[in-house]
Amino acid sequence: MLKASTAATITTRNRHVLSPVCGRQMLGISRHPPGATSRTASHRLRSLVVRADVNWDAFRSRAELGLQGIQPRTAILHGPIKQFDFLVIGSGVAGLTYALKVAQHGSVAVITKDSASEGCTRYAQGGVCAVLDVEDSVENHVHDTIVAGAFLNDPQQPPTSSHNNHTHNNNPPTSRQLQSRYVVCREGPARVLELVTMGAEFTRNEDGTLHLTKEGGHSMRRIVHAADLTGAEIERALVATAKATPSIHFFEHHLAVDLVVDEFAGAAHCFGVDVLDQSSMEMTRFVGLSTMLACGGAGQVYPNTTNPHVTTGDGIAMAYRASANISNMEFVQFHPTALYTGPGLMPTPTTGDFVASRSLEFHAAAPRPAKPSAALTPATGSTFLITEAVRGEGGMLYNGAGERFMSRYDPERMELAPRDVVARAIHDQLRIRGESHVWLDISRQPADEVLHHFPNIALRCAEFGVDISLDPIPVVPAQHYTCGGVATGLLGDTNIQGLFAAGEVACSGLHGANRLASNSLLEGLVFAEKAINPSVAHAEHAMRHCGRQLHYAAASADFSGARAGRAPPATITAWAATKRAELRDMMWRSCGIVRRTHDLSKALDFIASLGVDLRAVRQHVGVSTELVELENLTTIAQLTVSCALQRKESRGLHYTLDYPQMDEAQRKPSMISMPLSSPYQLVSSNKTNNVRAKASASAMKLFPGVSKKKAPRDMAIRSIDE
């Protein structure tokens, strides 16, 4: 049973309003005016029970109808239909924060495609930023966020040539002008301290205060961290607390496939999600009143990424197929410093700036770690991140000649420039010099401080014969963060009623054209909190008014034929792996750090062809992790390339040689509002027939002698091929 809110009384002001979140306004949450008589929680819940009884088959069991008084409703956990008050897709910082707080109001299902602790949050090294220093201010944090975001996250403020002017007099925003940057920077300290209360153990100073470090793009020390394992510590605290909460139920190794969407009074509402149990290969429909997307980004669409294997853009792709608005997908952040473990590892520089200020005698006499006898394994897939904090604590970048090159690209901020600037600088050095990597050196700092601050990095680098207290670290840029995603308002709301999003899956507008270091964990914490009240309000709305739709959501589940979960044959598994590798390579060549319009257009041809192949394959093969992830990655590639072609300028993370300058007329978010009915609509009309014919012929070779059949559909299946 949905529980009463103690902080505010939730009412429905207008029975014709579709949702408590409509037009990015929160409706239905208000305090009673002075002198008004409020209903008691008991009376309020009784009215819900009476209303729900009218549609008992929609969301309540027969046994519950005989209950006297108000008792918590038990979630239905078994069978092809599972029912909960709240559904959470993802178990990172945003998903678990939301689950813990919404669990006070009803039953919660946390659906995650791997173990509960596996995800991007776990691998966040640097920290989470918050204004906790008396010399810092919210205004400074906002300013740093805007500058890093290339002013796309502040449509009202014109760019300034000064990066370090922090004495500006910003008037506080009015309620009408309130933007996500103010919400996050203002509420961030409370959310971070809440983690401390929950049991997260952050690095502290000798006096017991939180130790604050500095990262690129920040003007002040404001990064709270747990050595260099901040994300792992936050995830540990959240998972432990969530698993100790009785009303939260975990469904690990469950892959969300498609959202369950229906219309009520002319507006799209989300009533659940279809899920594949990857252990039993059975499909289940989870029916819920409010759904939170918090399943991370899409790093696996590139061949080299710091993201774990689970980041295949599932949440963004599902939302897009359900007609959610998608924004700013062209802004893909490549972290400048991922550990390079590929072939062609250069010897440590012995000339130039690298040796200018160090003692060669000491360096040569110091004990050396053993170097690998053979070439290191080429880096493919997930790579190890070297946190921004290494540069924040004095790390310097050098090319193969030992030259400290950042002065040529950003002489004012040097290594502490925002990530897009540093990544392009490294990319340029590698292009000019024909080298495979550059060097990041922090060995000039005291060894005990380096090893104390970065124990995990030291341990991982030692596996490759690198002692970070003595040696420079070989680094190269790698995909790190998806700044775009499902467009949300200040309450985590989307344009689909009952569907909320927070974390990397969402595009709140905070990051603009480039994310400021350590703003990601903070964003997830803040918007998960902001989504609680509207989620509870929408849940009450759905209980009162959407009984017929909830019933149909449960009754329409059909997991037969092509919608059944089954392990694919070996030929399909091999085909999916090959196409996935081709897609990732294409994205790096066409939509990487530096882009060209011609390459982006060619990429759309490839995506269109692959989309048609997927259509043919899906008509004959059931639901599997391999095919679902490939379809989602294809959708992500389609969205990223399409948004990149929309932007006729270079801004932040999007740099194109055809439009190398920023254009004030282009300072607005890119937006894709409706899914294309087929992927080959992206291709010009004179190419459509050829692309369709070639792709279909290629895919049908996998099924000789089998004719095409059009599969039935229900309201949850909105694939890229339909």
C-alpha positions in Angstrom: 0.0 0.0 0.0 1.2 3.4 -0.9 2.1 5.1 2.4 1.2 8.6 3.5 3.7 11.4 3.2 4.6 13.0 6.5 6.3 16.0 4.9 3.4 17.2 2.8 -0.2 16.2 2.2 -0.6 14.9 -1.3 -3.9 15.9 -2.9 -5.3 16.0 -6.4 -6.2 19.6 -7.1 -7.9 18.9 -10.4 -9.3 15.6 -11.4 -8.6 16.4 -15.0 -4.9 16.9 -14.5 -3.1 13.9 -16.0 -0.2 13.8 -13.6 1.5 15.6 -10.7 4.2 16.4 -13.1 3.0 18.1 -16.2 4.7 20.7 -18.3 7.6 20.6 -15.8 5.4 21.8 -13.0 4.7 19.8 -9.9 1.0 19.6 -9.3 -0.8 17.9 -6.5 1.7 18.5 -3.7 0.7 21.3 -1.3 0.3 22.1 2.3 -3.1 22.8 3.7 -3.7 26.6 4.1 -3.8 28.0 7.6 -7.0 27.1 9.4 -7.9 24.3 6.9 -8.8 20.9 8.3 -6.4 18.3 7.0 -7.4 14.7 6.5 -5.6 12.2 8.7 -3.2 9.8 7.1 -5.6 7.0 8.1 -8.6 8.6 6.4 -6.6 9.4 3.4 -5.4 5.9 2.9 -8.9 4.5 3.5 -10.1 6.6 0.6 -7.3 5.1 -1.5 -8.4 1.6 -0.6 -12.0 2.3 -1.5 -11.0 3.8 -4.9 -8.6 0.9 -5.6 -11.4 -1.6 -4.9 -13.3 -0.3 -7.8 -10.6 -1.6 -10.1 -9.4 -4.5 -7.9 -8.1 -6.5 -10.9 -5.9 -3.6 -11.9 -3.5 -3.6 -9.0 -4.8 -5.5 -6.0 -5.2 -9.2 -5.2 -8.5 -10.8 -4.1 -7.1 -11.5 -0.7 -6.4 -7.9 -0.1 -10.0 -6.9 -0.8 -11.0 -8.7 2.4 -8.5 -6.9 4.6 -10.1 -4.7 7.2 -8.5 -1.4 8.0 -5.2 -0.1 6.5 -2.5 -2.7 6.1 0.6 -2.4 3.8 0.1 -4.2 0.5 2.5 -7.0 -0.1 4.3 -6.8 -3.5 3.6 -9.7 -5.9 7.1 -11.3 -6.4 6.4 -14.4 -8.5 5.1 -15.3 -11.9 5.2 -13.5 -15.3 3.7 -10.4 -13.7 5.3 -8.7 -10.7 3.7 -5.7 -9.0 5.3 -3.0 -7.0 4.5 0.6 -6.1 7.8 1.9 -7.4 10.2 0.5 -10.0 13.9 1.5 -10.1 15.9 0.5 -13.1 19.6 0.6 -12.1 21.4 0.3 -8.8 24.0 3.1 -8.8 24.1 6.3 -6.7 20.9 7.7 -8.3 18.9 4.5 -8.3 19.6 3.5 -4.7 19.2 7.0 -3.3 15.8 7.1 -4.9 14.9 3.6 -3.8 15.9 4.3 -0.1 13.7 7.4 0.1 10.7 6.2 -1.9 10.7 3.0 0.2 9.1 5.0 2.9 6.0 5.3 0.8 5.6 1.8 -0.7 7.1 -1.4 -2.1 10.2 -1.0 -4.4 11.7 -3.2 -7.0 15.4 -2.5 -7.9 16.1 -4.1 -11.3 19.7 -4.3 -12.3 21.4 -6.2 -15.2 24.4 -7.4 -13.1 25.1 -7.6 -9.4 23.7 -4.7 -7.4 27.1 -3.2 -6.9 28.2 -3.3 -10.6 27.9 -0.1 -12.5 29.6 3.3 -13.2 29.2 4.5 -9.6 31.5 1.7 -8.3 34.3 2.9 -10.6 34.2 6.6 -9.9 37.6 7.4 -8.5 37.9 11.1 -7.9 35.0 12.0 -5.7 31.8 14.0 -5.3 32.0 17.8 -5.2 30.2 20.0 -2.7 30.7 23.5 -1.3 32.0 22.7 2.2 35.0 25.1 2.5 34.3 28.4 4.1 36.3 30.2 1.4 34.2 28.5 -1.3 30.7 29.5 -2.4 27.7 28.2 -4.4 28.3 31.0 -6.9 31.8 29.8 -7.5 30.7 26.2 -8.0 28.0 27.4 -10.4 30.5 29.5 -12.3 32.9 26.7 -12.7 30.1 24.4 -13.9 29.0 27.0 -16.5 32.5 27.6 -17.8 33.2 23.9 -18.1 29.9 23.4 -19.9 30.8 26.0 -22.6 27.9 28.1 -21.4 25.3 25.8 -22.9 24.1 25.1 -19.4 23.3 28.8 -18.9 21.3 30.2 -21.8 20.9 33.6 -20.1 24.6 34.3 -19.4 26.9 35.4 -22.3 30.4 33.9 -22.4 33.3 35.7 -20.7 37.0 35.6 -21.6 38.0 35.3 -18.0 38.2 31.8 -16.6 39.2 32.8 -13.1 37.0 35.7 -12.2 35.2 34.5 -9.2 34.4 37.8 -7.7 31.4 38.4 -10.0 28.2 39.5 -8.4 25.5 37.0 -9.5 22.0 37.9 -8.4 20.2 34.9 -7.0 17.9 33.4 -9.7 14.2 33.9 -9.4 11.9 30.9 -9.2 11.1 31.3 -12.9 14.8 31.4 -13.8 15.9 28.6 -11.5 18.2 26.2 -13.4 19.6 22.8 -12.7 23.1 24.2 -12.0 21.7 26.2 -9.0 19.7 23.3 -7.7 22.6 20.9 -7.8 25.3 23.3 -6.4 23.0 24.6 -3.7 21.6 21.3 -2.5 24.8 19.3 -3.0 26.4 19.8 0.5 23.3 18.4 2.2 23.2 15.3 0.0 26.9 14.6 0.5 26.7 15.0 4.3 23.7 12.6 4.1 26.0 10.0 2.7 28.3 10.5 5.7 25.3 9.9 8.0 24.5 6.8 6.1 28.0 5.4 6.9 30.1 6.3 3.9 33.7 6.6 5.1 35.5 9.5 3.3 39.1 10.6 3.7 39.5 13.0 6.5 42.1 15.5 7.8 43.9 15.0 11.0 41.4 17.2 12.8 38.5 14.9 11.6 37.2 17.2 8.9 36.5 16.0 5.4 39.6 16.2 3.2 38.9 18.2 0.1 40.9 17.8 -3.1 40.9 19.8 -6.4 40.3 18.6 -10.0 40.4 20.1 -13.4 38.0 23.0 -14.0 37.5 23.7 -10.3 38.6 27.0 -8.8 38.6 25.7 -5.3 39.1 22.5 -3.3 35.6 21.0 -3.1 36.0 17.3 -3.9 35.0 14.9 -1.1 36.7 11.6 -1.7 37.5 8.2 -0.2 41.2 7.9 -1.3 40.8 7.0 -5.0 37.9 4.7 -4.5 35.1 7.1 -3.8 32.5 5.5 -6.0 33.1 2.1 -4.5 32.7 3.4 -1.0 29.5 5.3 -1.8 28.1 2.2 -3.5 29.0 0.0 -0.6 27.1 2.2 1.9 24.1 2.5 -0.4 23.8 -1.2 -1.2 24.2 -2.2 2.5 21.5 0.2 3.6 19.1 -0.7 0.7 19.5 -4.5 1.3 18.6 -3.9 5.0 15.4 -2.1 4.0 12.5 -4.6 4.0 10.4 -2.9 1.4 13.2 -2.9 -1.2 13.4 -6.0 -3.3 16.5 -6.6 -5.6 16.3 -8.3 -8.9 19.9 -8.8 -9.9 21.0 -10.1 -13.3 17.7 -8.9 -14.8 17.9 -6.9 -18.0 15.2 -4.2 -18.7 14.1 -4.6 -22.3 11.3 -2.2 -23.0 9.1 0.2 -21.0 5.4 -0.5 -20.7 3.6 2.6 -22.0 -0.1 3.4 -22.4 -2.2 6.5 -22.8 -4.5 8.0 -20.3 -6.7 11.0 -21.3 -4.5 11.5 -24.3 -1.1 11.6 -22.6 1.5 8.8 -22.5 2.0 7.2 -19.1 4.6 4.6 -18.0 3.1 1.6 -16.1 6.1 -0.7 -15.9 8.9 -2.5 -17.8 9.4 -5.8 -19.5 12.5 -7.6 -18.0 14.6 -10.6 -19.0 15.9 -12.8 -16.2 19.3 -13.5 -17.6 19.7 -16.7 -15.4 16.5 -18.5 -16.4 16.0 -16.6 -19.7 12.4 -15.9 -18.8 10.6 -12.7 -19.5 8.6 -10.9 -16.8 6.5 -7.8 -16.8 7.0 -5.5 -13.8 3.9 -3.3 -13.3 4.4 -0.2 -11.2 2.9 3.2 -10.4 6.0 5.3 -10.8 9.2 4.2 -12.6 12.7 5.7 -12.2 15.4 5.2 -14.9 18.8 5.2 -13.3 20.8 2.7 -15.3 23.7 4.8 -16.4 25.3 5.8 -19.7 26.4 4.3 -22.9 30.2 4.0 -22.9 30.2 0.6 -24.6 29.3 2.2 -27.9 33.0 3.1 -28.2 35.8 0.6 -28.4 37.8 2.2 -25.5 35.9 3.3 -22.4 36.4 3.6 -18.7 32.8 2.4 -18.2 32.0 -1.2 -17.2 30.5 -3.7 -19.5 26.9 -3.0 -18.4 26.8 0.6 -19.9 25.1 -0.2 -23.2 22.7 2.8 -23.1 19.7 0.6 -22.1 17.7 3.4 -20.3 18.2 6.0 -23.0 17.3 3.6 -25.8 14.2 2.3 -24.0 13.0 5.8 -23.3 13.6 6.9 -26.9 11.6 3.9 -28.2 8.8 5.0 -25.8 8.9 8.5 -27.3 10.7 10.3 -24.5 12.6 13.4 -25.4 16.3 12.9 -25.8 18.8 15.8 -25.6 22.5 16.7 -26.1 23.7 13.2 -27.2 26.5 14.7 -29.2 28.3 15.7 -26.0 30.4 12.6 -25.3 33.1 13.1 -22.7 36.4 11.5 -23.3 38.5 11.4 -20.2 42.0 12.6 -21.0 43.8 10.1 -18.9 43.0 6.4 -19.1 45.8 3.9 -18.4 47.4 2.9 -21.7 48.2 -0.8 -21.9 48.5 -1.3 -25.6 51.3 -2.0 -28.0 54.1 0.4 -28.7 54.7 1.5 -25.1 57.4 4.2 -25.4 60.4 4.4 -23.0 60.3 7.0 -20.3 61.4 10.4 -21.6 65.0 11.4 -20.9 65.0 14.8 -22.4 63.0 18.0 -22.4 60.8 19.5 -19.6 60.3 16.0 -18.1 63.9 15.9 -16.6 64.5 19.7 -16.3 63.6 19.9 -12.6 64.2 16.4 -11.3 67.4 14.7 -10.1 68.6 12.3 -12.7 71.0 10.7 -10.3 68.2 10.0 -7.7 65.9 8.8 -10.4 68.4 6.4 -11.9 69.4 5.1 -8.5 65.9 4.5 -7.2 64.6 0.9 -7.1 62.8 0.1 -10.4 59.8 -2.2 -10.8 60.2 -5.1 -13.2 58.9 -4.2 -16.7 56.8 -6.7 -18.6 58.9 -8.9 -20.9 56.4 -8.7 -23.7 54.2 -6.1 -25.2 51.2 -5.3 -23.1 47.8 -6.5 -24.1 46.0 -4.0 -26.4 43.3 -2.0 -24.6 39.9 -2.9 -25.8 36.6 -2.5 -24.1 36.8 -1.2 -20.5 40.0 0.5 -19.5 41.3 1.7 -16.2 40.8 5.4 -15.3 43.5 7.6 -13.9 41.4 10.1 -12.0 41.4 13.8 -12.6 42.6 14.3 -9.0 46.1 13.1 -10.1 46.4 16.3 -12.1 44.6 18.2 -9.3 47.4 17.2 -6.9 50.2 18.3 -9.2 50.3 15.7 -12.0 51.9 17.0 -15.3 51.4 15.9 -18.9 54.4 15.2 -21.3 54.7 13.9 -24.8 57.2 11.4 -26.0 60.0 14.0 -26.2 59.5 15.0 -22.6 57.8 18.3 -23.5 55.1 19.6 -21.2 52.6 20.5 -23.9 49.5 21.9 -22.2 51.0 25.5 -22.3 50.4 25.4 -26.1 46.6 24.8 -25.7 45.6 26.4 -22.4 48.5 28.4 -20.9 46.3 29.8 -18.1 44.9 26.5 -16.7 47.5 24.0 -18.0 46.6 20.5 -16.8 43.7 21.8 -14.8 41.8 22.9 -17.9 38.4 21.1 -18.4 38.4 17.6 -19.8 37.4 18.5 -23.3 40.4 20.9 -23.7 42.9 18.4 -22.3 41.5 15.5 -24.3 41.8 17.4 -27.6 45.3 18.6 -26.7 46.4 15.0 -26.1 44.6 13.9 -29.3 46.5 16.6 -31.2 49.8 15.6 -29.8 49.2 12.0 -30.7 48.2 13.0 -34.3 51.2 15.3 -34.8 53.8 13.1 -33.3 52.4 9.7 -34.4 52.6 8.3 -30.9 50.3 5.9 -29.1 50.1 7.7 -25.7 51.4 10.5 -23.6 52.8 10.6 -20.0 51.2 11.7 -16.8 53.8 12.3 -14.1 53.1 12.9 -10.4 56.4 11.5 -9.1 57.6 15.0 -8.1 55.2 14.9 -5.2 56.2 13.2 -1.9 55.9 9.5 -2.4 54.0 8.9 0.9 51.4 11.4 -0.1 51.0 10.0 -3.6 50.6 6.4 -2.3 48.2 7.5 0.4 46.0 9.5 -1.9 46.0 7.1 -4.8 46.4 3.5 -3.5 44.2 1.9 -6.0 45.9 3.6 -9.0 49.3 2.7 -7.6 48.2 -1.0 -7.2 46.8 -1.2 -10.7 49.8 0.5 -12.4 52.2 -1.8 -10.5 50.6 -4.7 -12.3 52.1 -3.2 -15.5 55.5 -2.4 -13.9 54.8 1.3 -13.2 55.6 2.8 -9.8 53.6 6.0 -9.8 55.8 7.5 -7.1 58.8 7.1 -9.4 57.6 6.7 -13.0 55.3 8.6 -15.3 52.0 6.9 -16.2 51.3 6.1 -19.9 47.8 7.5 -20.6 45.5 8.0 -23.5 41.9 9.5 -23.8 39.0 7.1 -23.5 35.2 7.5 -23.5 34.1 8.3 -20.0 30.7 10.0 -19.7 27.5 10.6 -21.7 26.4 14.2 -21.0 23.2 13.8 -23.0 20.3 11.5 -22.3 16.6 11.5 -21.4 15.5 15.2 -21.1 14.3 15.9 -17.6 13.0 18.8 -15.6 14.1 20.0 -12.1 12.1 17.2 -10.5 13.6 14.4 -12.6 10.4 14.4 -14.7 10.2 13.4 -18.3 7.6 14.0 -21.0 6.1 10.6 -20.2 3.9 10.7 -17.1 5.1 8.4 -14.3 8.6 8.1 -15.8 11.5 9.8 -14.0 15.2 9.7 -14.7 18.3 10.6 -12.7 22.0 10.2 -13.1 24.0 9.6 -16.3 20.9 8.3 -18.1 19.3 11.7 -17.8 20.0 15.1 -19.4 19.0 17.6 -16.7 20.9 20.5 -18.4 23.5 20.7 -15.6 26.5 19.7 -17.7 25.8 21.7 -20.8 28.4 20.9 -23.5 30.9 19.3 -21.0 30.7 17.9 -17.5 32.7 19.5 -14.7 34.8 16.9 -12.9 33.0 15.2 -10.0 29.6 16.8 -10.7 28.2 13.4 -11.9 27.7 11.7 -8.5 26.4 14.9 -7.1 23.8 15.2 -9.9 22.6 11.7 -9.2 22.2 12.4 -5.5 20.3 15.7 -5.9 17.8 14.7 -8.7 17.1 11.3 -7.1 16.0 13.3 -4.0 14.1 15.9 -6.1 12.1 13.1 -7.8 10.6 11.6 -4.5 7.6 13.9 -4.0 6.4 13.9 -7.6 6.9 10.2 -7.8 4.7 9.6 -4.7 2.1 12.1 -6.0 2.0 10.4 -9.4 1.6 7.0 -7.7 -1.5 8.2 -5.9 -2.8 9.7 -9.1 -2.3 6.3 -10.9 -4.0 4.4 -8.0 -7.0 6.7 -8.2 -7.5 7.2 -11.9 -5.5 4.6 -14.0 -7.0 1.3 -12.8 -8.0 0.3 -16.3 -4.6 1.0 -17.7 -2.8 -0.8 -14.9 -5.1 -3.8 -15.5 -4.3 -3.8 -19.2 -0.6 -3.4 -18.5 -0.7 -6.7 -16.6 -3.2 -8.5 -18.9 -1.5 -7.6 -22.2 1.9 -9.1 -21.4 2.7 -11.6 -24.2 6.1 -13.4 -24.1 5.5 -15.9 -26.8 7.3 -16.3 -30.1 9.8 -13.6 -30.9 9.2 -12.0 -27.5 10.2 -15.1 -25.5 13.5 -15.1 -23.8 15.9 -17.7 -25.2 19.6 -18.2 -25.6 20.5 -17.4 -29.2 22.2 -19.9 -31.4 26.0 -19.7 -31.8 25.7 -18.2 -35.3 23.6 -15.3 -33.9 25.9 -14.8 -31.0 28.9 -14.5 -33.3 27.0 -12.2 -35.7 26.0 -9.9 -32.8 29.6 -9.8 -31.5 31.0 -8.9 -35.0 28.4 -6.2 -35.6 28.9 -4.8 -32.1 32.7 -4.5 -32.8 32.0 -2.9 -36.2 29.6 -0.4 -34.6 32.1 0.6 -31.9 35.0 1.1 -34.4 32.7 3.2 -36.6 31.7 5.4 -33.7 35.4 6.1 -32.8 36.3 6.9 -36.4 33.3 9.0 -37.2 32.1 10.4 -33.8 35.2 10.6 -31.6 37.1 13.5 -30.2 37.4 15.3 -33.6 34.6 15.0 -36.1 33.7 15.7 -39.7 30.3 16.0 -41.3 31.2 13.6 -44.1 32.2 10.9 -41.6 29.1 11.5 -39.6 26.9 11.0 -42.7 28.7 7.8 -43.6 28.1 6.6 -40.0 24.4 7.0 -40.5 24.5 4.8 -43.6 26.2 2.1 -41.4 23.6 2.5 -38.6 20.7 2.3 -41.1 22.1 -0.9 -42.5 22.7 -2.5 -39.1 19.2 -1.4 -38.0 17.6 -3.3 -40.9 19.8 -6.3 -40.1 18.5 -6.3 -36.6 14.9 -6.2 -37.8 15.4 -9.3 -39.8 17.2 -11.1 -37.0 14.7 -10.2 -34.4 11.8 -11.6 -36.4 13.3 -15.1 -36.0 15.2 -15.0 -32.7 13.8 -14.5 -29.2 14.9 -11.9 -26.6 18.5 -12.3 -25.5 21.1 -10.1 -23.8 23.3 -10.0 -26.9 20.5 -8.8 -29.2 19.0 -6.3 -26.8 22.3 -4.7 -26.1 23.2 -4.5 -29.8 19.9 -2.9 -30.5 20.4 -0.4 -27.7 23.9 0.4 -28.8 22.6 0.9 -32.4 20.0 3.3 -31.0 22.6 5.2 -29.0 24.8 5.5 -32.1 21.9 6.8 -34.1 21.0 9.4 -31.5 24.6 10.5 -31.0 25.4 10.9 -34.7 22.0 12.6 -35.4 22.6 15.2 -32.6 26.1 15.8 -33.8 24.8 16.6 -37.3 22.3 19.0 -35.8 25.0 21.2 -34.3 26.7 23.5 -36.8 29.4 24.7 -34.5 32.2 23.4 -32.1 31.2 23.7 -28.5 32.5 21.8 -25.5 32.9 18.1 -26.2 31.6 18.4 -29.8 34.4 19.5 -32.0 34.0 19.4 -35.8 36.5 20.5 -38.4 33.7 21.8 -40.6 32.5 24.3 -38.0 35.6 24.9 -35.7 34.2 28.0 -33.9 31.4 28.5 -31.4 28.3 30.2 -32.8 26.0 32.1 -30.4 23.0 31.2 -32.6 23.7 27.6 -31.9 23.9 28.0 -28.1 20.8 25.8 -27.4 20.3 22.1 -26.6 19.9 19.6 -29.4 16.7 17.6 -29.1 15.1 14.5 -30.6 11.5 14.2 -29.6 10.1 11.3 -31.5 11.6 8.0 -32.6 12.0 7.4 -36.3 9.7 4.6 -37.6 12.8 2.9 -39.1 16.5 3.5 -38.9 16.9 3.9 -42.7 14.9 7.1 -42.5 18.1 8.7 -41.5 19.5 8.0 -45.0 18.6 10.2 -47.9 15.8 8.9 -50.1 18.0 7.9 -53.0 20.0 5.6 -50.7 17.1 4.1 -48.8 16.2 1.2 -51.1 19.8 0.1 -51.6 20.5 0.2 -47.8 17.3 -1.8 -47.1 18.0 -4.4 -49.7 21.6 -5.0 -48.9 21.0 -5.1 -45.2 18.1 -7.5 -45.4 19.9 -9.8 -47.8 22.9 -9.9 -45.4 20.8 -10.7 -42.3 18.7 -13.3 -44.0 21.8 -15.4 -44.8 21.6 -16.3 -41.2 18.2 -17.9 -41.8 18.3 -19.8 -45.1 14.9 -21.1 -46.2 12.9 -19.1 -43.7 10.4 -16.5 -44.8 9.8 -13.2 -43.0 6.9 -13.0 -40.6 5.7 -9.9 -39.0 5.6 -10.3 -35.2 2.6 -9.2 -33.1 3.2 -6.2 -30.9 1.9 -4.9 -27.6 2.2 -1.5 -26.0 5.6 -2.3 -24.5 7.4 -3.1 -27.8 8.5 0.0 -29.6 11.6 -1.2 -31.4 13.8 0.8 -33.8 12.5 -1.4 -36.6 8.8 -0.7 -36.1 
